[in-house]
C-alpha cells in the first residue's frame, strides 16, 4: 500500500512539474495588447489603431518571428456583406501592417499569411467598434 501511495505521489509531482514548465514556455497573453489567435503552429496577434491594422506572427513563446519572407494580405468583411482587401507590409516592429478601410467599419477580418513558405489563415472580430457602428457601417 505504501508503494502505491509513493508511486501515485511521484506521478502527481511529475505531472505538476510538466504543467508548470509548459505554462512558462507557452503563453497566451497578447504581448502587444491586441487579440491573440493560433494558426498553423504560430501565435498571431492583431493590433489596430484609428488608421492601421497590424499582425504580429510569433512562435509558441510569443517571440516575433524575424523572417524576411513574411507576407500576406488582409480581407475586411463588412456588415453590409461587402469586402475589401489590403496588402500587408513589413514594418520596423516586425509586424505586417495595412491601412484600415477609410469609409467602412469592418465586422471581421481574415489575415492570409505566408510564413516560412507555409500558408496560414486566421480570422479576427473587430473589437474596437461597437456592434451598432458595425451594423450601421460607419462611426458617428
C-alpha positions as CSV (number, residue, x, y, z in Angstrom):
1,X,0.0,0.0,0.0
2,X,2.9,2.4,0.8
3,X,4.4,1.7,-2.6
4,X,1.2,2.6,-4.3
5,X,0.9,5.9,-2.4
6,X,4.6,6.7,-3.2
7,X,4.1,5.9,-6.9
8,X,1.0,8.0,-7.0
9,X,2.6,11.0,-5.3
10,X,5.6,10.7,-7.7
11,X,3.3,10.7,-10.7
12,X,1.4,13.7,-9.4
13,X,4.7,15.6,-8.9
14,X,5.9,14.8,-12.4
15,X,2.6,15.9,-14.0
16,X,2.7,19.1,-11.9
17,X,6.2,20.0,-12.9
18,X,5.5,19.3,-16.6
19,X,2.4,21.6,-16.5
20,X,4.4,24.4,-14.8
21,X,7.2,24.0,-17.3
22,X,4.8,24.1,-20.3
23,X,2.9,27.1,-19.0
24,X,6.1,29.1,-18.6
25,X,7.2,28.5,-22.2
26,X,3.8,28.7,-23.9
27,X,1.9,32.0,-23.2
28,X,-1.5,33.0,-24.4
29,X,-1.2,36.6,-23.2
30,X,-1.0,39.1,-26.2
31,X,2.3,40.9,-25.8
32,X,1.3,43.9,-27.8
33,X,-2.1,44.5,-26.2
34,X,-4.1,43.1,-29.1
35,X,-6.1,39.9,-29.8
36,X,-4.2,36.6,-30.0
37,X,-5.1,33.6,-32.1
38,X,-3.3,30.4,-33.0
39,X,-3.0,29.1,-36.6
40,X,-0.5,26.8,-38.3
41,X,1.5,26.4,-35.2
42,X,2.0,30.1,-34.8
43,X,0.6,32.8,-32.5
44,X,-0.8,35.7,-34.5
45,X,-1.8,38.9,-32.7
46,X,-3.9,41.6,-34.3
47,X,-3.4,45.1,-33.1
48,X,-5.3,48.1,-34.6
49,X,-5.5,51.8,-34.0
50,X,-7.5,54.5,-35.7
51,X,-5.9,54.1,-39.1
52,X,-3.8,50.9,-39.3
53,X,-4.1,47.2,-38.5
54,X,-1.0,45.1,-37.6
55,X,-0.4,41.4,-37.4
56,X,2.5,40.0,-35.3
57,X,3.5,36.5,-36.2
58,X,5.1,34.8,-33.2
59,X,6.4,31.4,-32.1
60,X,4.9,29.5,-29.1
61,X,6.9,31.7,-26.7
62,X,5.3,34.9,-28.2
63,X,8.7,35.9,-29.8
64,X,8.0,37.8,-33.0
65,X,9.4,35.9,-36.0
66,X,12.3,37.7,-37.6
67,X,11.6,36.4,-41.1
68,X,12.2,38.5,-44.1
69,X,9.8,36.3,-46.2
70,X,6.7,37.0,-44.1
71,X,4.0,38.3,-46.4
72,X,0.2,38.4,-46.8
73,X,-3.0,40.3,-47.2
74,X,-5.9,41.1,-45.0
75,X,-9.5,40.8,-46.2
76,X,-12.0,43.0,-44.4
77,X,-15.7,41.8,-44.3
78,X,-18.2,44.5,-43.6
79,X,-21.7,44.0,-42.0
80,X,-23.3,45.0,-45.3
81,X,-21.7,41.9,-46.9
82,X,-19.1,43.9,-48.9
83,X,-15.4,43.2,-48.6
84,X,-12.1,44.8,-49.4
85,X,-8.5,43.6,-49.4
86,X,-5.2,45.3,-48.5
87,X,-1.7,44.1,-48.9
88,X,0.3,43.7,-45.7
89,X,3.7,45.4,-45.5
90,X,6.5,44.5,-43.0
91,X,7.2,47.4,-40.6
92,X,10.1,48.1,-38.2
93,X,8.3,46.5,-35.2
94,X,8.4,43.1,-37.0
95,X,4.6,43.2,-37.7
96,X,2.8,43.0,-41.0
97,X,0.7,46.2,-41.4
98,X,-2.0,47.7,-43.6
99,X,-4.2,50.8,-43.6
100,X,-7.8,50.3,-42.4
101,X,-10.6,50.8,-44.9
102,X,-11.5,54.5,-44.9
103,X,-15.2,54.5,-45.3
104,X,-16.4,51.2,-43.9
105,X,-16.2,49.7,-40.4
106,X,-15.3,46.0,-40.8
107,X,-17.1,43.4,-38.8
108,X,-14.4,40.7,-39.2
109,X,-11.1,40.4,-41.0
110,X,-9.0,37.5,-42.2
111,X,-5.2,37.6,-42.4
112,X,-4.0,35.4,-45.2
113,X,-0.3,35.0,-44.5
114,X,2.7,33.2,-45.9
115,X,5.0,32.2,-43.0
116,X,8.2,30.3,-43.9
117,X,6.7,29.2,-47.2
118,X,3.5,27.9,-45.5
119,X,0.0,29.4,-46.0
120,X,-1.6,30.4,-42.6
121,X,-5.0,32.0,-42.3
122,X,-6.6,33.4,-39.2
123,X,-9.9,35.3,-38.5
124,X,-10.5,38.1,-36.1
125,X,-13.6,40.0,-35.0
126,X,-13.4,43.8,-34.9
127,X,-13.5,44.5,-31.1
128,X,-12.6,48.2,-31.4
129,X,-16.0,49.2,-32.9
130,X,-19.4,48.9,-31.3
131,X,-22.0,46.5,-32.7
132,X,-24.2,49.4,-33.6
133,X,-21.4,51.1,-35.6
134,X,-20.6,47.8,-37.4
135,X,-24.3,47.2,-38.3
136,X,-24.7,50.8,-39.5
137,X,-21.4,50.7,-41.4
138,X,-19.6,53.7,-40.0
139,X,-18.9,55.7,-36.8
140,X,-20.7,58.8,-35.9
